[in-house]
Amino acid sequence: MNSVIVFKSLAVLLIVVIVLLAMYLVWKQKILVYLKQEEELRMYKLYVKPLEEFIKEIRARQHEFDNHLNALLSMHLTIDNYEELVKAQAEYMRELVTLPEHNYQGLLKISNKVLAGFLYSKLITAPPNIQVELIVGSKDIFTNVPEIDAVEVLGTLIDNAFEACGKEDGNVKIYLTSEDDRLIFIIKNRHEKIPINELSRFFERGYSTKNTKKNQGFGLYNANRIMKHWGGDIYVENEMMLGDNYVSFHVEF
């Protein structure tokens, strides 16, 4: 009789444990969904809203674009020499394409609005001594990496490029595209050539070429760790462009 009671008690206890475990798993799943939604909302507020404001600004300034077109089309009225006219129009166009808003417009066609907004937020906060050139190769940006990790990697590389330029006139080139459902991001900053043995240490934990801050040397290490976790690739190299050396970071994930 006692054994039957013990058996029933154990059975009831087992059922209670199973029910509690099931309730815990359901609760945990709901918490994970909630946290994911919270993170998506946070990233939307942080990155997408500023991009939407930029779109509104572009639309509002459409009349300025029309004025520029009219200025170009009217130059022949004041310049009757063909060679001088071509030269003046070319110079005017060069000034137009160097305006910051022109550089940002490539972001408007990116399908991933969080990444587009994030890149926009980085571009508008670039130090004034740095000229940034952005090229968007594809409007459809695909990646299996969560946006929070993608933002951390790209943000680290952008910050690293800006810091490497120092206080002198810097030049940073950014290329973003997508191939075979993988995001490709290349960022280059003009810099003196760095020995290969030093480049190979860039992703080591705690390694930094700057000795001014205690916590430096972990950004690239963390970026590399994230890439390995998601099966992505990241590497750095020296690259000569128009007689200048650039330190080029390439990530694909």
N, C-alpha and C positions, 0 to 999 in steps of 0.2 A: 504493500500500500504506500509506504513512504517513498519507494522508488518511483511509483507512478506520479506522485505529487511532485517529486523533484524533476522528473522528466517534463511534466506539464509546465512547471515553473521555468525551466530552461527554454522550453519551446516559446513560451510567452515572452521571455526576456529576449530571445533571438529575434522574434517578430518585432518587438519594440525597437531593438537595435537596428534592424533592417529599415524600419519605417523612419527612424531618426536619421539614418544615413542617407536615405532617399531624399528626405526633406532638406538635409544639409547640401546635397548635390544640386538640388533644384535652386535652393537659395544662393549657392555659390555661382551657378550659371547666370542667375538674374543679376547678381552683383557685377559679374564680368561684363554682361551686356550693358548695364547701367554705366560702368566705368568707361566702356568703349564709347558710348554715346556722349558722355561728359567730355571725353578727350576730343572727339570729333567736333563738338560744339565749341570747345576752347580753341581748337585750331582754326575753325571757321571764323570766329570772332577776331582772332589774332592776325590771320593772313588773308582771308577771302574778302572781308569787309573793306580793308584798305584798297584792295584791287578794284572792287566795285566803285569806290570813290574815284579812283583813277579813271575808270571807264566813263563815269559821269563828267569828269573834268575834260576828257578828250572830246566828248560830244559837245560840251559847252563851248569848247574852243574851236569848233569847226569853222566858224567865221574867220578865225585867224589864218587857218589853212587856205581858205579862199582868198584872203588878202595876199598871202605869199604867192599863190598862183597868178593872181592879177599883176603882182609886181614883176614876176618873171615874164609874163606875156606882154607887159607894157615897156620893157626895157628898150625895145627897138625904136620906140618913139623918141628916146633921148640919146641913143647910141646908134649912129649910122654906119660905123665901121664894123664889118662882119666879124673880124678877128677879136676886136674889143668886146663886141656883144657876146660872143661865145665865152670869152674869158670871164666877163662879168656874171653871166648866168651860171657858169661852173662854180665861181667863187660863192655866189649866193646859195647854191645847192649844197656846197660843202658846209656852209654855216648852218643850214637847216638840219642836215643829218647829224651834226654834233650837238644839237639841242638834247637835253636829258630825256624829254618826253618821247623823242624819236627812238632812242635806245630802248625805252621800256615797251614800245608797242608790240615787239615780238612776243611778249608775255600774254597778250590778249588772245592769241590763237591757241594757247595751250589748253588741252582738254582737262588736265588735272588742275583745278582752280586753287587748291591748297598750296601746291608747289609753286604755281604761278604767283600767288599772293606772297608766299614766303620770299621768293627771289626778288619780287618788287620791293618788299620791305628792306631787303639787304642792299639793293641798288640805291635806294633813296637815302640810305644812311652811310654810303661810302664816303670816306674822307675826301675833302675837297681837292686834295693834291693828287688824287688818283683818277685816271681816265679809265672807265670801264666800258668794254665793248661786249655786247651780248648778241649771240647769234642763236636763233631757234630753228632747228632743222626739221622738226616735225610737230604738227599740232596735236597729234595723238600720242600722249606720253603714257606708256604702260610700265608697270613694275609690280612685282608680287610682294615687295617689301612694304611694311606698314608705313604710313606717312610720317609718323612720329620718328621712326628710325631714319627714313630718307632725309627728313629735315635736319636731323642731328648731323648726319654725314656731310651733306652739302653745306650746312652752316659752318661746320668746322673747316672745310676746305676754303670757303670764301673768307672767313675771318683770318685764316692762316695766310692767304694771299695778300690781303690788305695789310696785315702786320708786317709781312716780309718786304713790302714796298717802303716802309719807313716813312720819314717826313719829307723826303725828296719827291720830285714828280714821278709818280708811279704809273704803270700801265698794266691793266688786268684784262684778259680776254676769257670770255665764258662761252662755251658751246654746249647746247642741250638738244638732245634728240632721242628717238626711240627706235630700236631695231629688234625684230624677232621677239617682241613683247618684253624687251629689257630696256631700262633707262640708261642712257649714256650721257655722262656729264664730264666735261673737260674744262679745267680752269688753269690758266697760265699767268704767271706774273713775271714781269721783267726783273731779272736778278743776275748777278754775276754767277759764272759757272760754279756749281757745287761738285766736289769730288764724288765719284761713284760710291766709295766706301762710306761717305757721310750720308748720301742719299739712302743707302740701304738700311741705315739706322733710324730713319724718320719715323717708322712705325713701332719702334721699341718703346716699351713702357718707361716713362720718365725721361726719355731723351728729348732734348731741346737745343736748338742753336742759340736760344736766348737765355741768358742767365740772370735776368732781372726779376723774375717772379718765381716763387716757390712752387706753385701748382702748375707750371707750364710743363709740356711734354706728355700730356695725357690725351689731348684732343685727337691727334692722328692715331694714337694707339687705340682709342675707343672706336674711331671710325673704321679702322682695320678689323677690329673685333666684331663689329656689327656686320661688315661685309662677309667675313668668314661664316658668321652664324647663318646668314641668308644665302650663302653660296655665290656671293658676288665677287668681283675682282676690283682691286685698287693698286695702282702703282704710280711711281713718280720718276721723272727723267728730265734731263736737260734737253732743250730744243732751241736751235738757232732759227731766228726769224728776222729777215731783213737786216742782218748784221748784229742783232742783239740776242743775247741769251735769255731764255725764259725757263723757269722751273715749272714743269707741266705735270699736273695731277690728272689721272684718268680713272674714273670709276664706272663700273657697269654692273647693274643689278636688276 
